[in-house]
Amino acid sequence: MKFVSWNVNGLRARLKKDFMPAFKALDADIFAVQEIKMQPGEAILELKGYKQFWNHGERKGYSGTAIFSRVEPQAVTYGIGVDEFDSEGRVITLDLGENFFVNVYVPNSHNLEWLERRLTWEDAFRNYLRGLDSLKPVIVCGDFNVAHEPIDLKNPASNHHSAGFSDEERGKFTDLLNTGFADIFRRRDPTLTGAYTWWSYLRKARLTNAGWRIDYFLISERLIERVAAATIESNIFGSDHCPITLTLK
């Protein structure tokens, strides 16, 4: 089974040019998108063979997630049970029978001005995933808005105290992994440099590959032996993020 995750940074904009060619080429069984930035009815997708699950944020033009799945889930859950975050459309969970599949768009700490809010999120989301994992294995993907280790961004020294690479955010990501989850791309390629999923629109960052790896597939440790591939599709353009994939045997 093949999974794809992509922060599209505005789905309506991507639909005008970039989304459907990438969607068809990647040929996923389950395709998760983040930061759709749209309200119900603002775009109609014709995706033959796919069920569509949407979690629109209440604030117009902000946040939101969606999942397009060939697999019929046993149940679908929206949010994590915390109103402050659930109103922003950040999480969709599919119960796939053997596993849970979670699509997430993690709040940005915005120059660390929202760091306390971000840390509150981290604890709530970790507890949510732990609860799922106690029932059956979990696959979680999305934009986590953090580069975990220095290898995960081009300029770690100059960004040490920046949003997305603060000690606090990185520490919370470590806490999440320590509850029984594997960052599967880094587990398979622990020393690979230059592997990024997001590039600023400024200073030709993508052209020079001055990026950050902030999009992840995390899986319950007991799923690791089933992983056939985990890739970063940096050749796909359109958003300031590129898609990432996970294939399970």
C-alpha positions in Angstrom: 0.0 0.0 0.0 1.3 3.4 -1.0 0.8 6.6 1.0 1.6 10.1 0.0 1.7 13.3 2.1 1.9 16.8 0.6 1.5 20.3 2.1 0.0 22.0 -0.9 0.0 25.5 0.6 -3.4 26.3 -0.9 -5.2 23.6 -2.7 -7.2 25.8 -5.0 -4.0 27.3 -6.3 -2.4 23.9 -6.9 -5.5 22.7 -8.7 -5.0 25.3 -11.4 -1.8 23.6 -12.6 0.3 21.3 -10.4 -1.9 19.1 -8.3 -3.6 16.6 -10.7 -0.4 15.7 -12.6 1.4 15.0 -9.3 -1.6 13.1 -8.0 -1.8 10.9 -11.0 1.9 10.3 -11.2 2.3 9.3 -7.6 -0.6 6.9 -7.8 -1.2 6.6 -4.1 -3.7 4.3 -2.3 -4.0 7.1 0.3 -3.1 10.7 -0.5 -3.0 13.2 2.4 -2.8 16.9 2.0 -2.2 19.7 4.4 -2.8 23.5 4.5 -5.6 23.3 2.0 -6.7 26.9 2.9 -10.2 26.6 1.7 -13.8 26.3 2.9 -16.5 23.7 1.9 -17.6 24.1 -1.7 -14.7 26.3 -2.9 -13.3 23.5 -5.1 -14.7 20.3 -6.5 -12.3 17.4 -7.1 -13.1 14.6 -9.5 -11.1 11.7 -8.2 -12.4 8.5 -9.6 -12.0 5.6 -7.2 -11.2 7.7 -4.2 -13.2 8.5 -1.1 -12.7 12.1 0.1 -12.4 13.3 3.7 -12.1 17.0 4.5 -11.4 18.9 7.6 -11.8 22.6 6.8 -10.6 25.2 9.3 -13.2 27.7 10.5 -11.0 30.6 9.6 -11.1 31.4 5.9 -7.9 30.8 4.0 -6.1 29.1 6.8 -5.0 25.6 7.7 -7.2 22.6 6.9 -6.5 19.0 5.8 -7.9 16.4 3.5 -7.4 12.7 2.7 -8.2 11.0 -0.6 -8.4 7.2 -0.2 -9.0 4.2 -2.3 -9.4 2.2 0.9 -12.8 2.4 2.6 -12.1 3.2 6.3 -14.0 1.5 9.1 -14.3 4.9 10.8 -13.2 8.5 10.4 -12.4 11.0 13.2 -11.7 14.7 12.9 -9.5 16.5 15.4 -7.9 15.4 18.6 -10.5 16.4 21.1 -9.1 19.9 21.9 -11.4 22.7 20.6 -8.7 25.3 20.3 -6.9 23.2 17.6 -9.8 21.2 16.2 -11.5 24.4 14.9 -8.4 24.8 12.6 -9.0 21.5 10.8 -5.6 20.1 11.6 -6.1 16.4 12.0 -8.0 13.6 10.2 -7.8 10.0 11.4 -8.8 6.9 9.4 -9.4 3.6 11.0 -8.1 1.2 8.4 -8.8 -2.0 10.3 -5.3 -3.2 10.9 -3.9 0.3 11.4 -4.8 3.9 12.1 -3.8 6.5 9.5 -3.4 10.1 10.7 -3.0 13.2 8.6 -1.7 16.3 10.5 -0.8 19.9 10.0 1.1 21.0 13.1 0.8 24.6 14.2 3.7 26.9 13.3 5.2 28.8 16.2 5.5 32.0 14.1 8.9 33.4 15.0 8.5 31.7 18.4 5.7 34.2 19.3 3.3 31.2 19.6 5.8 28.8 21.1 3.7 28.2 24.3 0.7 27.4 22.2 2.8 25.1 20.0 4.1 23.2 23.1 0.5 22.8 24.3 -0.3 21.3 21.0 2.7 18.9 21.1 1.6 17.4 24.5 -2.0 17.0 23.3 -1.1 15.5 20.0 1.4 13.1 21.5 -1.2 11.9 24.0 -3.7 11.4 21.2 -1.3 9.3 19.2 -0.3 7.3 22.3 -3.9 6.5 22.8 -4.3 5.2 19.2 -1.1 3.3 19.4 -2.3 1.4 22.5 -5.1 0.0 20.3 -3.2 -0.8 17.0 -0.3 0.4 15.0 -0.3 4.0 13.7 0.9 5.7 10.5 1.0 9.4 10.9 2.1 11.9 8.2 2.1 15.6 7.5 3.8 18.9 8.0 5.2 18.8 11.5 6.8 22.3 11.2 10.1 21.1 12.8 13.5 20.0 11.6 14.5 17.5 14.1 18.3 17.3 13.8 21.0 19.5 12.3 21.1 17.2 9.3 17.5 18.1 8.5 18.2 21.6 7.4 20.8 23.4 5.3 21.9 26.0 7.8 21.4 24.7 11.4 23.8 27.0 13.1 22.2 30.3 11.9 18.7 28.8 12.5 19.3 27.4 16.0 16.8 29.7 17.7 14.4 30.0 14.8 10.8 28.7 14.7 10.9 25.1 13.6 14.4 24.5 14.9 14.2 25.7 18.5 15.4 23.4 21.3 11.8 23.2 22.7 10.2 22.1 19.4 12.9 19.6 18.6 12.7 18.3 22.2 9.0 17.7 21.8 9.5 15.8 18.6 12.1 13.6 20.3 9.5 13.0 23.1 7.0 11.8 20.4 9.5 9.4 18.8 10.4 8.1 22.3 6.8 7.0 22.8 7.2 4.3 20.2 7.3 6.0 16.8 10.0 5.9 14.0 10.8 8.7 11.7 11.0 6.2 8.9 12.9 8.2 6.3 15.7 9.0 8.7 15.7 5.5 10.1 16.3 4.2 6.6 18.8 6.9 5.6 20.4 8.1 8.8 23.3 10.0 7.2 21.8 11.3 4.0 22.3 15.1 3.7 20.5 17.5 1.4 17.2 15.7 1.9 14.6 18.4 2.4 10.8 18.9 2.0 10.3 22.6 2.3 12.1 25.6 0.8 11.4 29.3 1.4 10.2 31.2 -1.6 12.9 33.8 -0.8 16.5 34.0 -2.1 16.1 31.1 -4.6 16.2 28.6 -1.8 14.9 25.7 -3.8 17.3 26.4 -6.7 20.2 26.1 -4.2 18.5 23.4 -2.1 18.6 25.6 1.0 15.8 23.7 2.6 14.4 22.0 5.7 13.0 18.5 6.2 9.8 19.3 8.2 7.3 16.8 6.5 7.4 13.3 7.9 6.0 9.8 7.9 6.1 8.4 11.5 5.1 4.9 12.1 4.7 2.6 15.1 7.9 0.8 15.7 6.2 -2.6 15.1 5.5 -1.6 11.5 9.1 -1.1 10.5 9.6 -4.5 9.0 6.7 -3.8 6.6 8.3 -0.7 5.1 9.3 -1.2 1.4 10.1 2.4 0.6 10.1 5.9 2.0 10.9 8.8 -0.4 11.1 12.5 -0.8 9.7 13.6 -4.2 11.8 16.8 -4.5 11.3 16.7 -8.3 7.6 17.7 -7.9 7.1 21.4 -7.8 4.1 23.8 -7.2 4.0 24.2 -3.4 6.9 25.4 -1.2 6.8 21.8 0.1 7.3 18.6 -2.0 5.4 15.4 -1.5 6.8 12.5 0.5 5.8 8.8 0.2 5.6 5.6 2.3 5.1 2.2 0.8 4.2 -0.8 3.1 4.4 -4.4 2.1 
